[in-house]
Amino acid sequence: MYDLVIIGSGPAGLSAAVYAKRAGLNMIIIEKNPVSGGQIIDTYEVDNYLGIPGVNGFDLGMKFREHADKQGAEFVNATVTAVECVEKGSDTKAPVYKVVTDNGEFETHTVILATGAHHSKLQIPGEEEFIGKGVSYCATCDGAFYRGKVTAVNGGGDVAVEDAIFLSRFCSKVYLIHRRDELRATKVLQEELFGLDNVEVIWDSVVKEIKGEDKVTHLVVENVKNKETNDVNVDGIFVAIGIVPSTDLFENMIECDEKGYVIANEDGATSAPGIFVAGDSRKKRLRQIVTAVADGANAVTSVQDFLVGKEK
């Protein structure tokens, strides 16, 4: 029987592991991937994490893992298939949850969901090959690397338009590529976008292929109406067609919004007693490494408060 089971080993989960071990909690962290770190291990360079500018994403992920190892965190490599409530608990008695995986079952009084979210992908040739070498899913994270360069944004919603506006501040040219003849973004954002001299919208078009050698050099763009294709020379492309939280397994046991994000305040407490959330799967405004790490710390603090005075 554990005090805490953490599901996920990205920045939120690893931060939670460090804080949990320092708090003396009997815990394990379950990770489905062979390497800890979450999305950041696919990031070529991280330049906005305080105190470590320009660090390679994989190296930062390894530093997070090393810190958790140093604290004595126990890791289990497995895929979680279910989380079941065995005993509900009360004001004086801690609940019991069973975490079912393809590598055994684990009983615990509390759970932190740090399963993160994943960006929707274009699923086209060159996309996987050039991740971190011109393909990005976060303008806030990586936009500064393209100062004075030509970039493209794929999408037509609020996030895509916000990304294009953000990039226009330091990129020499920004293309916004959208499959329809009108944007889905709010009118205020559209008006701001259309007032920018260095932004060009490529309407009725989709990116068919991302090309380059060591890094992205151009896109193959197809007009969906006449099927004509053209090469668009760019130094990078930002894919902004949506983010999907990895919360499918938990939507029936905790309250989520219409997109699947877990509804919880900064303390990480969900609608189910003893279940907490940290990181990108939580409904919040900003999803960055720094906010994920903070979520992990807050969630463990909430776990401690929750267990105080309860019979185990």
Salt bridges, closest charged atoms under 4 A:
ASP3 OD1 - LYS312 NZ 2.88
GLU31 OE2 - ARG65 NH1 3.19
ASP69 OD1 - ARG65 NE 2.96
GLU84 OE1 - LYS98 NZ 3.62
GLU105 OE1 - LYS98 NZ 3.88
GLU128 OE2 - LYS121 NZ 2.81
ASP181 OD2 - LYS225 NZ 4.00
GLU200 OE1 - LYS173 NZ 3.04
ASP204 OD2 - LYS225 NZ 3.59
ASP295 OD1 - ARG282 NH2 3.16
ASP295 OD2 - LYS284 NZ 2.76
